[in-house]
Each structure stands twice: as C-alpha cells, then as structure tokens.
C-alpha cells in the first residue's frame, strides 16, 4: 500500500513541528538550569568566602557540572539542527515531485542549508560555558591570592 504524497507530506510536516516543539522545550529546560547552577555557585561563593578547600571544591563542582550541561546542550542543538535540515530536505523533495500539487510550496522556497536560528541558539550555551570558565578562574584566583597585597 503506497502512501499518497499528500499524506506523507502532512505527516512529515506535523512531525517536523513536533521536533521544533521538543527543541524549544529542551532549550527552555537548559535555559532554566544554567541560571540556577550559576546562582548556586554564587551563593556558595558568597556564604563560604572560599575560606576552606571544601567550599572551593563545592563551588568548582557546581561550575563543572554547569559546563558539562552546556556541552550537552550544544550537542543537542547540533542534533536538532541536523534532523531539522534532513526533514526540510525531505519536504522540499516531496514538494518538487511532479505528482505533488499543493496550493503553496512552503519548503521549496526556504533554504535548509542556511545558518538560520541554530547559530544564534548555540551562542547561548556558549555564553554560559564562558561564564562557568570565568567563574572557576576567578574563584581559584581569589582563593590563592592574598587580597591585602593587592590593595597596597
């Protein structure tokens, strides 16, 4: 039993929309988790003053966990980007078939190879990753630097 081009097109378009929703929900989750981890790191830093090695260890562990979360987020964005491009290409192929007559060929007019939103989207976890690296660097520097000598 062959699937009609219209049915195939509609199913693929709906599944592509669901992929977009999953991508949005994933970004929302990571966009919520990172400020929580940065806030926790800042509170640990403020409360402990890095007076002992245990407090520095806790701050570093939270920051490293945040960095790993950012790397995971970047990998998911790349995966979603690949899958979306693949689906757009399939939709374009269906629209370009001789037996496909659809009132408006939406995907035939769009480019699946452009940078699009994914580049901007990937810059957000990159910024968080840089923030974690800076946070760790500053925390270690404050722990092992005598601040009294800096003010003289």
Z-matrix of the N, CA and C atoms (Angstrom, degrees):
N
C 1 1.454
C 2 1.528 1 109.14
N 3 1.299 2 116.00 1 115.61
C 4 1.459 3 121.37 2 -178.51
C 5 1.524 4 109.95 3 -82.44
N 6 1.307 5 113.99 4 144.32
C 7 1.462 6 120.18 5 177.53
C 8 1.518 7 107.81 6 -88.26
N 9 1.298 8 116.00 7 131.57
C 10 1.460 9 121.60 8 177.64
C 11 1.533 10 108.79 9 -63.74
N 12 1.337 11 117.81 10 145.53
C 13 1.464 12 120.10 11 178.92
C 14 1.526 13 112.67 12 -57.30
N 15 1.336 14 116.51 13 -34.44
C 16 1.465 15 119.83 14 -179.43
C 17 1.526 16 111.10 15 -66.73
N 18 1.336 17 115.20 16 -42.86
C 19 1.465 18 119.47 17 179.38
C 20 1.526 19 110.63 18 -64.94
N 21 1.337 20 115.67 19 -44.56
C 22 1.458 21 120.77 20 178.91
C 23 1.531 22 109.88 21 -60.17
N 24 1.325 23 116.21 22 -44.40
C 25 1.459 24 122.35 23 -179.75
C 26 1.529 25 110.83 24 -61.73
N 27 1.319 26 116.49 25 -48.29
C 28 1.469 27 120.71 26 -178.65
C 29 1.525 28 111.11 27 -63.53
N 30 1.335 29 117.13 28 -43.38
C 31 1.469 30 120.17 29 179.24
C 32 1.523 31 111.06 30 -63.00
N 33 1.320 32 116.49 31 -44.59
C 34 1.458 33 120.41 32 -179.69
C 35 1.532 34 111.42 33 -66.91
N 36 1.322 35 117.15 34 -39.39
C 37 1.470 36 120.64 35 178.44
C 38 1.529 37 110.50 36 -65.12
N 39 1.331 38 117.03 37 -41.84
C 40 1.471 39 120.31 38 177.66
C 41 1.522 40 111.31 39 -65.37
N 42 1.331 41 116.50 40 -41.88
C 43 1.461 42 119.88 41 179.70
C 44 1.530 43 111.03 42 -66.78
N 45 1.319 44 116.49 43 -34.15
C 46 1.464 45 120.66 44 176.52
C 47 1.530 46 110.34 45 -66.03
N 48 1.315 47 116.69 46 -38.44
C 49 1.471 48 120.49 47 176.84
C 50 1.532 49 110.40 48 -64.85
N 51 1.334 50 116.73 49 -39.76
C 52 1.477 51 119.65 50 177.17
C 53 1.528 52 111.00 51 -65.45
N 54 1.331 53 116.86 52 -37.67
C 55 1.460 54 120.72 53 176.18
C 56 1.525 55 109.94 54 -60.80
N 57 1.314 56 115.97 55 -42.38
C 58 1.463 57 120.55 56 178.07
C 59 1.528 58 111.10 57 -62.59
N 60 1.318 59 117.19 58 -39.57
C 61 1.471 60 121.13 59 177.60
C 62 1.529 61 110.86 60 -64.50
N 63 1.339 62 116.25 61 -43.14
C 64 1.481 63 119.67 62 178.41
C 65 1.526 64 110.57 63 -62.42
N 66 1.322 65 115.53 64 -40.34
C 67 1.465 66 120.41 65 178.69
C 68 1.523 67 110.37 66 -61.92
N 69 1.309 68 116.50 67 -44.16
C 70 1.463 69 121.32 68 178.64
C 71 1.533 70 110.87 69 -62.33
N 72 1.326 71 117.31 70 -45.44
C 73 1.468 72 121.04 71 179.62
C 74 1.526 73 111.64 72 -64.03
N 75 1.322 74 116.46 73 -39.11
C 76 1.463 75 120.68 74 177.37
C 77 1.520 76 110.35 75 -62.20
N 78 1.332 77 116.62 76 -46.70
C 79 1.464 78 120.11 77 178.83
C 80 1.523 79 111.31 78 -62.08
N 81 1.319 80 117.29 79 -38.89
C 82 1.467 81 120.37 80 178.31
C 83 1.520 82 111.42 81 -62.81
N 84 1.328 83 116.52 82 -41.54
C 85 1.464 84 120.71 83 178.18
C 86 1.522 85 111.48 84 -60.80
N 87 1.321 86 116.23 85 -49.96
C 88 1.461 87 120.09 86 -179.53
C 89 1.527 88 111.70 87 -67.95
N 90 1.313 89 116.54 88 -34.76
C 91 1.463 90 120.30 89 178.76
C 92 1.522 91 111.58 90 -68.54
N 93 1.313 92 117.32 91 -23.23
C 94 1.464 93 121.83 92 175.27
C 95 1.526 94 110.88 93 -84.54
N 96 1.325 95 117.22 94 -41.42
C 97 1.469 96 121.76 95 -175.33
C 98 1.524 97 112.36 96 -66.26
N 99 1.316 98 117.51 97 -40.52
C 100 1.464 99 119.39 98 -175.49
C 101 1.529 100 114.08 99 -64.68
N 102 1.321 101 120.48 100 -47.38
C 103 1.470 102 118.13 101 176.48
C 104 1.530 103 112.60 102 -62.33
N 105 1.329 104 117.29 103 -32.50
C 106 1.471 105 119.77 104 177.22
C 107 1.527 106 109.30 105 -63.50
N 108 1.332 107 117.74 106 -45.86
C 109 1.468 108 120.64 107 179.33
C 110 1.529 109 111.54 108 -66.08
N 111 1.314 110 117.26 109 -40.90
C 112 1.469 111 119.25 110 177.43
C 113 1.522 112 111.05 111 -64.52
N 114 1.322 113 116.49 112 -40.21
C 115 1.467 114 120.42 113 176.93
C 116 1.517 115 111.75 114 -63.76
N 117 1.333 116 115.88 115 -42.14
C 118 1.469 117 119.79 116 178.02
C 119 1.524 118 110.46 117 -62.75
N 120 1.326 119 116.70 118 -41.10
C 121 1.470 120 120.19 119 178.03
C 122 1.527 121 110.94 120 -62.99
N 123 1.321 122 116.32 121 -42.98
C 124 1.469 123 120.39 122 -179.66
C 125 1.532 124 111.13 123 -65.23
N 126 1.330 125 117.04 124 -40.92
C 127 1.469 126 120.27 125 178.59
C 128 1.523 127 110.31 126 -65.67
N 129 1.341 128 117.28 127 -43.84
C 130 1.464 129 120.15 128 176.70
C 131 1.528 130 111.13 129 -59.27
N 132 1.312 131 115.87 130 -42.56
C 133 1.460 132 120.64 131 179.56
C 134 1.521 133 111.00 132 -64.15
N 135 1.322 134 116.63 133 -45.13
C 136 1.463 135 120.81 134 -178.54
C 137 1.529 136 111.27 135 -66.62
N 138 1.323 137 116.44 136 -46.21
C 139 1.459 138 120.46 137 -176.12
C 140 1.530 139 112.32 138 -68.91
N 141 1.311 140 116.75 139 -37.28
C 142 1.464 141 119.26 140 -175.71
C 143 1.518 142 112.40 141 -87.89
N 144 1.327 143 116.56 142 -29.02
C 145 1.458 144 119.68 143 -175.16
C 146 1.513 145 111.73 144 64.22
N 147 1.317 146 116.60 145 11.62
C 148 1.471 147 123.53 146 -177.70
C 149 1.533 148 111.46 147 53.95
N 150 1.317 149 115.54 148 39.38
C 151 1.461 150 120.18 149 -178.31
C 152 1.521 151 112.58 150 -74.39
N 153 1.311 152 118.07 151 -22.91
C 154 1.459 153 120.00 152 179.78
C 155 1.530 154 110.20 153 -134.13
N 156 1.312 155 115.23 154 167.79
C 157 1.456 156 121.13 155 -177.67
C 158 1.519 157 111.85 156 -67.51
N 159 1.332 158 117.32 157 -32.62
C 160 1.461 159 120.86 158 179.63
C 161 1.521 160 111.22 159 -62.52
N 162 1.316 161 117.46 160 -42.61
C 163 1.467 162 119.54 161 -179.98
C 164 1.524 163 111.10 162 -66.12
N 165 1.329 164 117.17 163 -40.33
C 166 1.462 165 120.01 164 176.47
C 167 1.530 166 109.67 165 -63.08
N 168 1.304 167 116.77 166 -40.98
C 169 1.466 168 121.61 167 179.18
C 170 1.528 169 111.22 168 -60.76
N 171 1.331 170 117.12 169 -43.04
C 172 1.467 171 120.64 170 178.76
C 173 1.524 172 111.63 171 -64.56
N 174 1.324 173 116.63 172 -44.50
C 175 1.461 174 121.16 173 179.18
C 176 1.530 175 109.43 174 -60.82
N 177 1.334 176 116.54 175 -45.35
C 178 1.455 177 120.16 176 -178.89
C 179 1.528 178 111.76 177 -65.50
N 180 1.310 179 117.45 178 -39.08
C 181 1.472 180 120.54 179 179.81
C 182 1.532 181 111.70 180 -64.32
N 183 1.323 182 116.09 181 -42.12
C 184 1.465 183 119.06 182 178.71
C 185 1.530 184 110.01 183 -65.30
N 186 1.330 185 117.01 184 -41.56
C 187 1.462 186 120.82 185 179.80
C 188 1.532 187 111.51 186 -66.93
N 189 1.317 188 117.22 187 -40.38
C 190 1.469 189 120.70 188 178.10
C 191 1.529 190 109.98 189 -65.97
N 192 1.322 191 117.56 190 -39.65
C 193 1.469 192 120.63 191 176.17
C 194 1.532 193 109.95 192 -60.46
N 195 1.317 194 116.42 193 -42.06
C 196 1.459 195 120.27 194 177.52
C 197 1.525 196 111.86 195 -62.97
N 198 1.328 197 116.68 196 -39.84
C 199 1.466 198 120.31 197 178.19
C 200 1.529 199 110.55 198 -63.41
N 201 1.330 200 117.07 199 -42.70
C 202 1.469 201 119.89 200 177.63
C 203 1.529 202 110.98 201 -63.60
N 204 1.307 203 116.77 202 -37.43
C 205 1.471 204 120.51 203 177.04
C 206 1.526 205 110.11 204 -62.89
N 207 1.314 206 117.19 205 -40.51
C 208 1.468 207 120.50 206 178.82
C 209 1.526 208 111.56 207 -64.51
N 210 1.321 209 116.82 208 -41.65
C 211 1.469 210 120.23 209 178.26
C 212 1.533 211 109.96 210 -63.53
N 213 1.326 212 116.48 211 -42.04
C 214 1.465 213 120.79 212 176.62
C 215 1.522 214 110.61 213 -61.06
N 216 1.308 215 116.83 214 -42.79
C 217 1.458 216 122.78 215 179.13
C 218 1.537 217 110.61 216 -61.11
N 219 1.330 218 116.45 217 -44.46
C 220 1.464 219 120.40 218 178.76
C 221 1.528 220 111.52 219 -61.84
N 222 1.327 221 116.40 220 -40.04
C 223 1.469 222 120.43 221 178.82
C 224 1.530 223 110.90 222 -65.46
N 225 1.326 224 116.94 223 -39.97
C 226 1.468 225 119.84 224 177.68
C 227 1.524 226 111.51 225 -65.38
N 228 1.312 227 117.21 226 -41.06
C 229 1.466 228 120.67 227 177.88
C 230 1.531 229 109.78 228 -60.10
N 231 1.331 230 116.52 229 -44.00
C 232 1.470 231 119.69 230 178.89
C 233 1.527 232 110.95 231 -62.67
N 234 1.325 233 117.09 232 -39.95
C 235 1.461 234 120.69 233 178.31
C 236 1.514 235 112.10 234 -65.38
N 237 1.319 236 116.86 235 -44.22
C 238 1.461 237 120.69 236 176.81
C 239 1.533 238 110.83 237 -62.11
N 240 1.336 239 116.45 238 -39.42
C 241 1.463 240 120.79 239 179.53
C 242 1.532 241 110.31 240 -62.01
N 243 1.337 242 116.34 241 -46.50
C 244 1.472 243 120.03 242 179.18
C 245 1.532 244 111.19 243 -61.10
N 246 1.321 245 115.97 244 -45.72
C 247 1.462 246 120.17 245 -178.05
C 248 1.523 247 111.25 246 -66.01
N 249 1.322 248 117.92 247 -40.33
C 250 1.467 249 120.73 248 178.72
C 251 1.527 250 110.55 249 -64.52
N 252 1.318 251 117.32 250 -43.06
C 253 1.468 252 120.43 251 178.28
C 254 1.527 253 110.93 252 -61.30
N 255 1.322 254 116.03 253 -41.74
C 256 1.469 255 120.29 254 179.34
C 257 1.527 256 110.20 255 -61.65
N 258 1.320 257 115.91 256 -44.76
C 259 1.463 258 119.83 257 -179.16
C 260 1.527 259 111.95 258 -67.97
N 261 1.325 260 117.51 259 -39.17
C 262 1.467 261 119.93 260 177.05
C 263 1.528 262 110.06 261 -62.44
N 264 1.321 263 116.38 262 -40.57
C 265 1.465 264 119.64 263 177.99
C 266 1.520 265 111.34 264 -62.03
N 267 1.333 266 116.78 265 -42.69
C 268 1.464 267 120.41 266 177.61
C 269 1.526 268 111.35 267 -63.06
N 270 1.313 269 116.59 268 -42.27
C 271 1.466 270 120.09 269 178.19
C 272 1.532 271 111.09 270 -63.40
N 273 1.340 272 116.08 271 -39.73
C 274 1.461 273 119.54 272 177.37
C 275 1.526 274 111.23 273 -64.00
N 276 1.329 275 116.24 274 -40.94
C 277 1.465 276 119.98 275 177.95
C 278 1.530 277 110.96 276 -60.31
N 279 1.322 278 116.24 277 -44.23
C 280 1.468 279 119.92 278 179.42
C 281 1.523 280 110.02 279 -62.67
N 282 1.319 281 117.23 280 -44.08
C 283 1.468 282 120.46 281 -179.24
C 284 1.528 283 112.00 282 -64.19
N 285 1.315 284 117.23 283 -29.74
C 286 1.459 285 121.08 284 -177.14
C 287 1.531 286 113.20 285 -87.22
N 288 1.330 287 117.88 286 -3.75
C 289 1.463 288 120.60 287 176.84
C 290 1.523 289 110.19 288 -65.86
N 291 1.316 290 114.48 289 146.59
C 292 1.469 291 119.61 290 179.80
C 293 1.520 292 111.48 291 -67.11
N 294 1.351 293 117.85 292 -29.38
C 295 1.462 294 120.49 293 -176.69
C 296 1.529 295 112.98 294 -89.32
N 297 1.323 296 116.39 295 7.90
C 298 1.469 297 120.03 296 -177.08
C 299 1.521 298 109.41 297 -106.21
N 300 1.287 299 116.07 298 113.21
C 301 1.470 300 121.55 299 177.68
C 302 1.523 301 107.96 300 -117.93
N 303 1.295 302 116.93 301 103.29
C 304 1.457 303 123.46 302 -179.49
C 305 1.515 304 106.59 303 -121.81
N 306 1.310 305 118.39 304 141.87
C 307 1.479 306 119.54 305 -175.97
C 308 1.529 307 113.62 306 -56.16
N 309 1.318 308 117.36 307 -42.11
C 310 1.461 309 121.18 308 -178.40
C 311 1.520 310 108.34 309 -131.04
N 312 1.295 311 116.19 310 124.51
C 313 1.467 312 120.81 311 178.93
C 314 1.533 313 108.24 312 -94.69
N 315 1.323 314 115.26 313 89.18
C 316 1.461 315 122.30 314 -173.62
C 317 1.525 316 111.76 315 -69.02
N 318 1.319 317 116.97 316 -47.49
C 319 1.459 318 120.77 317 -172.13
C 320 1.512 319 113.23 318 -79.99
N 321 1.330 320 118.12 319 -22.81
C 322 1.461 321 121.01 320 178.34
C 323 1.525 322 110.97 321 -65.65
N 324 1.331 323 116.54 322 -24.03
C 325 1.463 324 121.26 323 -176.72
C 326 1.525 325 113.24 324 -95.63
N 327 1.338 326 117.43 325 -6.10
C 328 1.458 327 119.99 326 -179.45
C 329 1.522 328 110.04 327 -106.38
N 330 1.298 329 115.38 328 153.92
C 331 1.461 330 120.74 329 -179.95
C 332 1.514 331 109.70 330 -96.98
N 333 1.312 332 116.54 331 128.22
C 334 1.466 333 121.42 332 176.61
C 335 1.519 334 111.03 333 -88.47
N 336 1.347 335 116.97 334 -4.66
C 337 1.461 336 120.14 335 -175.55
C 338 1.521 337 113.68 336 -104.55
N 339 1.319 338 117.94 337 -3.72
C 340 1.457 339 120.93 338 -179.72
C 341 1.518 340 111.84 339 -72.39
N 342 1.311 341 115.19 340 165.00
C 343 1.463 342 119.48 341 -179.51
C 344 1.512 343 110.60 342 -67.35
N 345 1.314 344 116.87 343 -42.74
C 346 1.451 345 121.55 344 174.84
C 347 1.515 346 114.03 345 59.42
N 348 1.299 347 114.25 346 -150.73
C 349 1.455 348 122.41 347 -174.37
C 350 1.528 349 112.38 348 -76.22
N 351 1.320 350 118.10 349 -24.43
C 352 1.461 351 121.68 350 -174.70
C 353 1.525 352 113.27 351 -60.95
N 354 1.326 353 117.17 352 -35.29
C 355 1.458 354 120.11 353 179.07
C 356 1.521 355 111.86 354 -64.06
N 357 1.313 356 115.63 355 -45.87
C 358 1.460 357 120.50 356 176.71
C 359 1.524 358 110.10 357 -65.74
N 360 1.312 359 115.49 358 -41.67
C 361 1.454 360 121.63 359 -179.78
C 362 1.533 361 111.22 360 -60.19
N 363 1.321 362 117.48 361 -40.58
C 364 1.464 363 121.63 362 -179.58
C 365 1.524 364 112.22 363 -72.15
N 366 1.325 365 117.71 364 -19.79
C 367 1.460 366 119.48 365 -179.80
C 368 1.536 367 111.38 366 -70.57
N 369 1.327 368 117.71 367 -24.88
C 370 1.468 369 120.21 368 -178.08
C 371 1.537 370 111.27 369 -67.85
N 372 1.346 371 120.37 370 -52.76
C 373 1.464 372 118.03 371 177.01
C 374 1.527 373 112.25 372 -64.69
N 375 1.334 374 116.97 373 -28.74
C 376 1.465 375 119.67 374 177.01
C 377 1.524 376 110.31 375 -64.33
N 378 1.323 377 116.60 376 -40.97
C 379 1.473 378 120.34 377 177.77
C 380 1.538 379 110.98 378 -64.14
N 381 1.331 380 116.01 379 -42.50
C 382 1.461 381 118.78 380 176.70
C 383 1.525 382 110.78 381 -62.61
N 384 1.314 383 117.37 382 -41.02
C 385 1.465 384 121.63 383 179.54
C 386 1.526 385 110.69 384 -61.12
N 387 1.316 386 116.78 385 -44.00
C 388 1.472 387 121.05 386 176.49
C 389 1.522 388 110.31 387 -61.89
N 390 1.329 389 117.02 388 -40.26
C 391 1.460 390 121.05 389 178.65
C 392 1.524 391 110.88 390 -61.83
N 393 1.335 392 117.10 391 -42.68
C 394 1.468 393 120.06 392 177.77
C 395 1.530 394 111.45 393 -62.77
N 396 1.315 395 116.96 394 -43.07
C 397 1.470 396 120.74 395 179.33
C 398 1.528 397 109.92 396 -61.90
N 399 1.328 398 116.90 397 -44.93
C 400 1.461 399 120.11 398 177.56
C 401 1.528 400 111.62 399 -63.55
N 402 1.316 401 115.81 400 -40.22
C 403 1.465 402 120.45 401 179.84
C 404 1.531 403 110.80 402 -61.05
N 405 1.326 404 116.44 403 -45.05
C 406 1.468 405 120.94 404 178.78
C 407 1.525 406 110.22 405 -64.64
N 408 1.325 407 116.26 406 -45.12
C 409 1.470 408 120.44 407 -179.08
C 410 1.523 409 111.40 408 -60.27
N 411 1.319 410 116.49 409 -47.21
C 412 1.472 411 120.73 410 -179.42
C 413 1.524 412 110.55 411 -66.37
N 414 1.320 413 118.36 412 -40.64
C 415 1.464 414 121.40 413 179.88
C 416 1.523 415 111.33 414 -61.98
N 417 1.320 416 116.06 415 -45.46
C 418 1.474 417 120.06 416 179.24
C 419 1.524 418 109.83 417 -66.30
N 420 1.324 419 117.17 418 -41.39
C 421 1.460 420 120.22 419 179.66
C 422 1.527 421 111.29 420 -62.08
N 423 1.339 422 117.79 421 -43.53
C 424 1.461 423 120.49 422 179.00
C 425 1.521 424 111.90 423 -67.25
N 426 1.301 425 117.01 424 -33.63
C 427 1.471 426 120.42 425 -179.17
C 428 1.526 427 110.50 426 -66.19
N 429 1.320 428 116.45 427 -40.28
C 430 1.454 429 119.92 428 -172.66
C 431 1.521 430 114.08 429 -106.38
N 432 1.324 431 117.63 430 14.21
C 433 1.460 432 122.15 431 177.60
C 434 1.513 433 108.43 432 -115.92
N 435 1.314 434 115.39 433 135.50
C 436 1.464 435 120.32 434 176.35
C 437 1.529 436 107.22 435 -83.94
N 438 1.337 437 115.97 436 107.05
C 439 1.470 438 121.10 437 -175.94
C 440 1.524 439 111.95 438 -65.93
N 441 1.324 440 117.66 439 -26.00
C 442 1.470 441 120.23 440 -179.88
C 443 1.518 442 110.87 441 -64.41
N 444 1.337 443 117.71 442 -34.54
C 445 1.464 444 119.75 443 179.93
C 446 1.530 445 111.10 444 -73.75
N 447 1.298 446 117.51 445 -23.54
C 448 1.464 447 119.75 446 179.91
C 449 1.526 448 112.17 447 -75.90
N 450 1.320 449 118.22 448 -25.96
C 451 1.454 450 121.50 449 -176.66
C 452 1.523 451 112.98 450 -88.39
N 453 1.309 452 117.87 451 -5.26
C 454 1.474 453 120.48 452 179.91
C 455 1.488 454 112.03 453 -83.25
